[in-house]
Amino acid sequence: MGPGGEGKYADHPTHRTIGEAVGSLGIGFEESGKDAGTIGRVLTWIVGALHLVSAFSLIGLVLLHSGKGGGVSDMFGGSVGATAAGSTVAEKNLSRITVVVAVTFGFTTLVLGLLLA
């Protein structure tokens, strides 16, 4: 063998990188790796944006709920039928929306944890 590893067996696969060997077969290994990194990055940004929106929405929705003596939801008609029905339709819908946003927040938390791990 001459200097630099050139010699009789210079084309042997052990003298080439794995990417060169796979690329010479026409499989396109390197390009798919770049695409996977780009898709992962875009997915992380999308899930991160959804996570931030759900976090701030959850804060706002929780603040809208009425406590023992009423709350911010009283401004939007939450206390109109509170004495007669116990809980109004507006309060029930607010609770349902809050649960959906809370589940979305929990799901995006798990997905971000998996994407960034």
N, C-alpha and C positions, 0 to 999 in steps of 0.2 A: 504494500500500500504506500502511496505517495503521501506527501504532506497535505493536510486538510481533509483527510478521509477519502480522497479520490483514488480510485484504483479499479480493480477488477469487479468489485461488487458495489459500485457507487449507486446503482439504481435499486439496490435492495431496500425493501420497505423500512428496515430499521434505521436507515440513514435519512429518511424523510420524516417530517412531522405527520401526525395522524391526519391533520387537516389537508395536507398535500396529497396524502395517499387516498383519502376519501374523495377529494376534489378531482383527482385523476380518473376516478371511476365514474364521474359525472353525477354524483348523488346530490351535491350542493349542500353539504353539511354546514359550511360556514355561514351561508346566507340565512338558513333557517334559524340559526342561533341569534343572528342580529334581529330577525323579525320577532322572535320570542321575547327578547329584551325590550323591544319597542312596545309590543303589545302589553307586556307586564307593567311598563312605566305608564302607559296611557290608562290602563285599568286601575292602577294605583291612584292616579290623579282623579279619575271619575269617582271612584269609591270614596276618596278623601273629600271631594267636594260634596258628595251626598251625605257624608258623615257630618261635615260642618253645618250643612243646612238642617239636618235632623237634630243636631245638638242645640242650635239656636232656637229652632221651632219648639223643641221639647221644653226649653227654659221658658219661653213665652207661654206655652200652653199650661204649664204647671202654675205659672203666676196668675193665669186667668181663672183657675179653679177657686171656688169659694171655700173658705175655712169654716170655723165654728160660727163666726159672726158675720159672714158674708165676705166678699172679696172683690177683686177687680171685675169678676163676671157679673156683678150686680149692675154695672154700667151698661151692659148689653142685654138687660132683661132677664137676668138669671134669678132675680128674687121676686118676679111678678107673681108666680104661683107657688112659691116655696111654702107658704103656710097651708095651702089646700092640698097639694099633691106630694109634698115632701121633696121631690126632685123634679125639675122641669125637663122638658124635651131638650132644651138648649144645653142643660148641664149633662144630660145623658150623651148627647152628641159630642160634646166637648170631651167627655171621658173616653168615648170610643176613638176619637181622633188622637187623643193623647196616647192611648194604648198602641195604636198603629205606628205612631211616630217613635214611641219607645222601643218597639220591636225592631223597627228599621234602624234605630241607633245601635241596638245590641248586635244586630246582624252585621252592620258595617264595621263595628268594632272588631268582631271576630274575623271578618274578611281582611281588614287592614292588618290585623295581627299575623295572619297567614301570609299575606303578600309581602310584608316587610321583614318576615323572619328569615 
